[in-house]
């Protein structure tokens, strides 16, 4: 079943990553591109994670499943730092990327009970959201996923899109956002605003760059 792509602002979210290996590193690199607030809980972390995050974002703990309670995540467990429950109290988004299937499964079950979105690296069927392969060009974000069926296909599609979408598209998108705000405040007629935006976009794409101040003023009719 294909899942609906949903774009959200994660800059104010605490994104909790269980696990500190290469997969966790790749997830963290992507999340940081969107200004997420990252916390990592793992017995050991990849040197790349150490370089990316500050010491207060990395918690060197061996997360364990508490006894037989993994069979029932609703069972009360004393909140200790080495239990997933302790960390989930402060999480808005969770990545379960440990190398222990049982731990990942337990984290997923806890998140489902608490209504916390979770991505589980070794069990797509336990994910409440899928982590897409991403193309980001400035303010343009394109997410690709195959419903967890084939990361290789997602990677191939991402590479093709990266080649097809030039970097200057992101620069043009940012400028047109500013132009939209300006014309909304300056020109009362909706049809006039649409015409300005359409002309600005056409000229920018034909020149393969953002427009100069002089070019924009000409479009606005100021010259």
Number of C-alpha atoms within 10 A of each C-alpha: 5 8 11 8 13 7 9 7 9 16 15 10 15 16 24 24 26 28 27 26 18 15 14 21 21 12 16 25 13 16 17 16 10 13 13 19 19 21 22 25 23 20 16 15 19 15 12 15 20 14 9 13 16 11 11 8 16 20 18 16 16 14 18 14 19 16 8 9 13 18 12 11 20 12 10 9 14 10 12 10 14 19 19 23 19 14 19 17 11 13 19 18 21 25 25 26 25 23 15 13 15 13 21 25 19 21 28 25 20 20 25 16 11 12 12 16 18 26 24 24 20 17 14 15 12 18 22 17 20 21 21 20 20 19 18 16 17 14 13 15 11 16 15 20 21 16 18 18 10 10 15 10 14 19 16 13 16 20 14 11 15 16 9 9 14 12 16 16 19 19 19 22 18 15 17 19 12 11 19 15 10 13 18 14 10 11 13 10 10 10 9 14 19 14 13 19 17 13 13 22 19 12 16 23 14 9 10 15 16 22 19 10 9 11 14 19 12 11 16 21 8 8 9
